[in-house]
Amino acid sequence: MEKQKIRKVEKTVKKKALLVSYNPVGDFTIGRFEGKHVNILSGNHYHNCIGSEKRRVRDAEEELGALVHGLKTKDLDSVDQIIAYVGKCGFDRAVKVIERFVNEGRKVTMVACDCNWSAKQHIASRLGIPLVECSCGGESKMGEIAERIEKTGKVNLRGV
């Protein structure tokens, strides 16, 4: 199946980009990180992924819920672009978070592993947002994206 193409190749961040994942994001601090061009809300689910699948799904969704629960309008006022990870475990909650941001009129990119890829393609298409494929967990890809934005001040998803 052909991967969905990224529509916007490069965009200078006027405010900041916000990366959201219930897993770690590269080598960035787990929890809340505030940089010059990027803010990150990340959890530690991937490294604590134990137990039955039902438990892993519940834990991932709770982790993501806790991360975004405290987001206030003022937190999002400084954000120009949101990049959110959607994996297998936290799928339902991650999609709800993305839908919330899209419904608020925010620019969102979905970064997703290939688990249940066709459903993720369908959701990205339905919402009219770009979709970037990554390995399971998303830690490396999200870290690479965050480092690039923090260094350059630009959201450039080509080649990541």
Sequence and secondary structure as in RCSB ss.txt:
>XXXX:A:sequence
MEKQKIRKVEKTVKKKALLVSYNPVGDFTIGRFEGKHVNILSGNHYHNCIGSEKRRVRDAEEELGALVHGLKTKD
LDSVDQIIAYVGKCGFDRAVKVIERFVNEGRKVTMVACDCNWSAKQHIASRLGIPLVECSCGGESKMGEIAERIE
KTGKVNLRGV
>XXXX:A:secstr
      S  EEE SSEEEEEESS  TTS SEEEE SSEEEEE  TGGG  S HHHHHHHHHHHHHHHHHT  HHH
HHTEEEEEEEE STTHHHHHHHHHHHHHTT  EEEEE STTHHHHHHHHHHHT  EEE  TT HHHHHHHHHHHH
HHSEEE TT 
